[in-house]
């Protein structure tokens, strides 16, 4: 049903400040805890919950948002096009059919996280490319001092830098895609996808910010979509690990210590 578009699902992932927790009870399992920054948490038909029982034991559950004991609330977010929710689990008794798998090896979730990071990097690259293309077209049409603003050297320099960021992002996701197809070592996979997230996050943020700048007054208004791309760029850079966190992960794999 998910693959056919008949059912929408979202992932409830553990974070440093919050997580869903499983505990043993005489009748089986009980779920408690909370989760923040759940994308489309208020509109999803199904919650796929990654819950911890012990530090080294992780389980995967599937639950309906309307289940008794689950409280879903809107969470304010910079990006209005990708809503987030905060979810509270109030000591819920888990049925056998709600427990999909577990305990699941950490490497499985690490691979899933790497794949998700790759697809987010692809989206970021597409956003950066749109910002570049739309700004180039605007620079051809917008006339100032009797000539298109794209003919000014300062504008050309910014557009050239935007293009370099987009091409670097495309190269990073091409390498990550090839790694996903052929690499079985999780360390190599994480290095490739973290590299993609670093380049693509920076590219999207840079291009979206300069798109607003080069569009001038209209770029700052709600009548133009430039602000939506900038907000998506900033919000996406915090999902599935910030660029700084991915740099730390790369440093660990490379044996670089602060």
TORZA-253821 format. One record per residue (C-alpha): residue in one letter; residue number from 1; x, y, z. Coordinates in pm, 1 decimal. Each point is the difference from the previous one (the first is absolute). Example, Ala and Ser with C-alpha at 12.3 -4.5 7.8 and 13.67 -1.06 7.14 Angstrom:
BEGIN
NODE code pos        u        v        w
NODE    A   1   1230.0   -450.0    780.0
NODE    S   2    137.0    344.0    -66.0
//
This chain:
BEGIN
NODE code pos        u        v        w
NODE    X   1      0.0      0.0      0.0
NODE    X   2    286.8    242.6     71.0
NODE    X   3    166.8    -73.9   -333.9
NODE    X   4   -330.5     45.2   -186.8
NODE    X   5    -69.9    332.7    168.1
NODE    X   6   -303.0   -135.0    184.8
NODE    X   7    161.2     49.2    342.3
NODE    X   8    229.8    277.7    118.9
NODE    X   9    264.0    -81.4    259.3
NODE    X  10    262.7    195.8    188.1
NODE    X  11    301.7   -100.9    205.3
NODE    X  12     34.6     73.8    370.5
NODE    X  13    374.9     -4.5     51.9
NODE    X  14    197.4     19.6    324.8
NODE    X  15    186.7    321.3     73.4
NODE    X  16    240.1    120.2    265.2
NODE    X  17   -265.9    185.3    197.5
NODE    X  18   -291.8   -240.1    -44.0
NODE    X  19    -86.3   -354.1    -96.7
NODE    X  20   -267.1   -265.5     18.2
NODE    X  21     77.4   -262.2    263.1
NODE    X  22   -121.3   -359.0     35.0
NODE    X  23    -28.1   -162.3    341.0
NODE    X  24    -93.8   -352.6    103.8
NODE    X  25   -329.7    -60.7    180.8
NODE    X  26   -174.5   -315.6    123.7
NODE    X  27   -219.9      9.6   -310.3
NODE    X  28    274.9     79.2   -250.7
NODE    X  29    133.8    337.5   -113.3
NODE    X  30    -89.7    358.3     87.0
NODE    X  31     98.6    312.5   -191.5
NODE    X  32     84.7    335.8    159.0
NODE    X  33    200.4    311.8    -69.3
NODE    X  34    -36.1    273.0   -256.6
NODE    X  35    126.5    105.1   -340.8
NODE    X  36     47.4    336.8   -165.4
NODE    X  37     46.9    113.7   -358.7
NODE    X  38   -211.8   -280.2   -149.5
NODE    X  39    -66.5    101.5   -362.6
NODE    X  40   -369.3      4.6    -94.1
NODE    X  41    -77.3   -154.2    338.6
NODE    X  42   -347.3    155.4     14.0
NODE    X  43   -109.8   -122.1   -343.3
NODE    X  44    167.9   -341.7    -27.1
NODE    X  45   -216.2   -312.8      8.0
NODE    X  46    270.9   -210.6    161.8
NODE    X  47    289.9     61.9    238.3
NODE    X  48    310.2   -215.7    -46.6
NODE    X  49    164.1     30.6    341.1
NODE    X  50    360.2    -80.6     81.7
NODE    X  51     -6.0    -80.4    372.4
NODE    X  52    280.9    -94.4    238.0
NODE    X  53    -24.7   -267.1    268.2
NODE    X  54    362.3     -9.4    108.7
NODE    X  55    286.1    218.8   -123.4
NODE    X  56     89.2   -274.2   -247.1
NODE    X  57   -351.3   -131.6    -74.6
NODE    X  58   -222.0    177.3   -251.0
NODE    X  59   -345.1    -99.3   -120.8
NODE    X  60   -221.3    113.5   -286.3
NODE    X  61   -372.3     56.7     56.1
NODE    X  62   -291.0    101.5   -221.7
NODE    X  63   -286.1    189.7    165.0
NODE    X  64   -292.9    216.3   -104.1
NODE    X  65     12.1    361.6    123.7
NODE    X  66   -351.8    -39.9    139.1
NODE    X  67    104.3   -278.4    237.6
NODE    X  68    -98.9     69.4    359.1
NODE    X  69    295.4    146.0    188.6
NODE    X  70    159.3    170.9   -301.6
NODE    X  71    -16.4    379.1      6.3
NODE    X  72     99.5    185.8   -316.8
NODE    X  73     50.4    377.9      1.4
NODE    X  74    118.0    246.2   -260.5
NODE    X  75    359.5    115.5     43.9
NODE    X  76     93.7    349.1   -126.9
NODE    X  77    240.8    -27.7   -290.0
NODE    X  78    193.6    236.1   -225.8
NODE    X  79   -117.6   -177.2   -316.9
NODE    X  80   -380.5     28.8    -41.9
NODE    X  81     -0.3   -249.0   -291.6
NODE    X  82    129.8   -288.3    214.7
NODE    X  83   -192.1     -4.1    329.2
NODE    X  84    137.8   -169.9    309.0
NODE    X  85   -170.9   -145.8    302.9
NODE    X  86     85.4    -80.4    359.7
NODE    X  87   -127.2   -339.5    120.1
NODE    X  88    -48.7   -123.9    354.9
NODE    X  89    -32.4   -371.6     83.7
NODE    X  90   -182.5    -49.5    330.3
NODE    X  91     94.9   -349.8    119.0
NODE    X  92   -180.4   -182.9   -281.4
NODE    X  93    -47.0   -375.6      4.4
NODE    X  94    141.0   -147.4   -321.7
NODE    X  95   -186.2   -269.5   -191.0
NODE    X  96    188.2   -275.6   -180.2
NODE    X  97    -98.2    128.2   -346.1
NODE    X  98    139.1    346.9     81.1
NODE    X  99    350.3   -134.6     60.6
NODE    X 100    154.1    -36.8   -344.4
NODE    X 101    355.9   -103.0     87.1
NODE    X 102    255.8    -14.1    272.5
NODE    X 103    247.1      6.7    137.5
NODE    X 104    140.2    146.7   -321.8
NODE    X 105    379.2     28.3    -48.5
NODE    X 106    129.8    356.0     14.3
NODE    X 107    157.1    -46.2   -343.7
NODE    X 108   -347.9    -34.9   -154.3
NODE    X 109   -108.7    338.9    129.7
NODE    X 110    335.9    152.0    -92.3
NODE    X 111    -50.8   -115.3   -359.2
NODE    X 112   -359.8    127.7     -4.0
NODE    X 113    121.2    335.2    135.0
NODE    X 114    266.9     16.9   -271.5
NODE    X 115   -254.9    -71.9   -272.9
NODE    X 116   -239.7    262.0    137.9
NODE    X 117    286.6    250.3     16.6
NODE    X 118     78.8    -70.7   -364.3
NODE    X 119   -356.5     68.2   -114.9
NODE    X 120    -13.1    319.8    203.4
NODE    X 121    326.5    106.6   -165.8
NODE    X 122   -161.6    -62.6   -339.1
NODE    X 123   -291.0    226.4     95.3
NODE    X 124    241.3    268.6    118.8
NODE    X 125    188.8    -16.4   -329.7
NODE    X 126   -322.6     39.2   -194.0
NODE    X 127    -92.5    301.9    210.8
NODE    X 128    341.5    158.0    -53.3
NODE    X 129    -21.9    -60.3   -375.2
NODE    X 130   -343.9    164.5    -15.7
NODE    X 131    128.6    302.9    189.3
NODE    X 132    287.5     30.8   -247.8
NODE    X 133   -214.7    -45.1   -312.2
NODE    X 134   -275.0    236.4    111.3
NODE    X 135    250.4    266.1    103.2
NODE    X 136    185.6    -22.3   -331.6
NODE    X 137   -328.8     49.7   -185.8
NODE    X 138    -88.6    296.1    220.5
NODE    X 139    343.7    155.4    -55.6
NODE    X 140    -65.4    -12.5   -374.8
NODE    X 141   -338.0    173.9     28.7
NODE    X 142     54.7    255.5    278.2
NODE    X 143    124.8    325.5   -149.5
NODE    X 144    183.4    263.8    204.7
NODE    X 145    186.2    304.3   -132.8
NODE    X 146   -111.3    -95.3   -350.7
NODE    X 147    145.3   -352.7     -2.4
NODE    X 148    -81.0   -346.4    142.9
NODE    X 149    143.2    -44.0    348.3
NODE    X 150    158.3   -327.5   -115.9
NODE    X 151    249.1    207.4   -199.6
NODE    X 152    146.9    151.7    317.7
NODE    X 153    322.0   -165.2    109.5
NODE    X 154    -98.5    -19.8    368.5
NODE    X 155   -316.5   -190.4    -91.7
NODE    X 156    193.9   -230.9   -233.2
NODE    X 157    240.2    -88.5    280.2
NODE    X 158   -282.1   -100.5    235.9
NODE    X 159   -174.1   -207.0   -269.2
NODE    X 160    330.1   -171.9    -83.4
NODE    X 161     51.5    -86.4    367.1
NODE    X 162   -355.3   -134.1     18.7
NODE    X 163     71.4   -222.2   -300.4
NODE    X 164    317.9   -133.3    163.4
NODE    X 165   -198.5    -92.6    312.2
NODE    X 166   -265.5   -178.6   -209.2
NODE    X 167    257.3   -195.6   -200.7
NODE    X 168    186.4   -100.6    316.4
NODE    X 169   -329.6   -122.1    149.3
NODE    X 170    -80.9   -199.3   -314.8
NODE    X 171    341.2   -164.6      9.5
NODE    X 172    -47.7    -88.0    366.8
NODE    X 173   -337.5   -167.7    -53.2
NODE    X 174    129.9   -183.9   -309.4
NODE    X 175    279.5   -146.0    211.9
NODE    X 176   -244.7    -84.1    280.7
NODE    X 177   -236.8   -169.3   -246.9
NODE    X 178    280.6   -217.3   -138.3
NODE    X 179    104.1    -89.1    354.8
NODE    X 180   -356.8   -100.1     90.9
NODE    X 181     -7.8   -232.1   -301.0
NODE    X 182    328.7   -177.0     67.0
NODE    X 183    128.4     50.6    355.1
NODE    X 184    -92.7   -239.9    278.6
NODE    X 185    227.4    150.1    265.7
NODE    X 186   -211.5    234.4    215.2
NODE    X 187    301.9    222.6     70.2
NODE    X 188     60.3     64.7   -369.8
NODE    X 189   -371.4     58.3    -50.1
NODE    X 190    -17.3    252.1    284.6
NODE    X 191    302.8    184.6   -130.9
NODE    X 192   -156.9     39.0   -345.3
NODE    X 193   -342.6    108.3    123.4
NODE    X 194    141.4    232.2    266.7
NODE    X 195    216.9    162.4   -265.9
NODE    X 196   -309.3     47.4   -215.0
NODE    X 197   -194.6    155.7    288.3
NODE    X 198    284.3    241.9     73.7
NODE    X 199     34.3    122.7   -357.2
NODE    X 200   -372.6      0.8    -78.6
NODE    X 201   -104.7    176.1    321.3
NODE    X 202    257.1    272.0    -57.5
NODE    X 203    -93.0     31.4   -368.7
NODE    X 204   -373.5     33.1     65.1
NODE    X 205     47.3    255.6    277.6
NODE    X 206    247.0    204.0   -206.9
NODE    X 207   -210.2     -3.0   -317.3
NODE    X 208   -328.9     72.1    177.0
NODE    X 209    150.0    294.3    187.5
NODE    X 210    152.4    151.6   -313.1
NODE    X 211   -321.0    -58.4   -196.1
NODE    X 212   -178.0    230.4    244.0
NODE    X 213    282.5    252.6    -22.7
NODE    X 214     10.3     12.2   -382.2
NODE    X 215   -377.0     12.3    -35.7
NODE    X 216     16.0    329.7    186.1
NODE    X 217   -311.1    141.2    166.6
NODE    X 218   -236.7   -265.3   -133.9
NODE    X 219    226.5   -273.9    137.9
NODE    X 220    -80.9    117.3    353.1
NODE    X 221   -376.4     -2.0    -51.6
NODE    X 222   -262.2   -268.1     58.2
NODE    X 223   -108.7     44.9   -363.1
NODE    X 224    311.4   -185.2   -119.5
NODE    X 225     92.1   -363.4     89.6
NODE    X 226    367.6     80.3     66.6
NODE    X 227    -60.8     17.2    375.5
NODE    X 228   -153.0   -348.2     -2.2
NODE    X 229    316.0   -146.3   -151.5
NODE    X 230    215.2    178.2    257.0
NODE    X 231   -215.1   -129.7    286.2
NODE    X 232      8.5   -353.3   -141.8
NODE    X 233    378.0     25.2    -35.4
NODE    X 234     47.1    105.8    362.5
NODE    X 235   -246.9   -256.9    134.8
NODE    X 236    139.2   -287.8   -210.1
NODE    X 237    349.7     72.9    126.9
NODE    X 238   -115.8   -100.7    349.9
NODE    X 239   -169.6   -327.5   -103.4
NODE    X 240    179.9   -334.6     31.4
NODE    X 241    306.7    174.6    138.8
NODE    X 242    133.8    349.4    -57.2
NODE    X 243    299.8     59.9   -230.3
NODE    X 244    214.1     43.9    313.4
NODE    X 245   -113.3   -338.2    134.8
NODE    X 246     73.4   -166.5   -334.8
NODE    X 247    345.4    160.0      2.1
NODE    X 248     57.1   -145.8    347.5
NODE    X 249   -106.1   -343.0   -129.0
NODE    X 250    238.1     32.4   -295.0
NODE    X 251    281.3     99.5    235.7
NODE    X 252    -63.3   -304.0    218.7
NODE    X 253     13.6   -234.9   -300.6
NODE    X 254    320.4    164.7   -119.9
NODE    X 255    162.1    -18.2    344.0
NODE    X 256      8.6    376.9     46.1
NODE    X 257    -53.4    105.8    360.7
NODE    X 258    -55.1    352.2    127.8
//
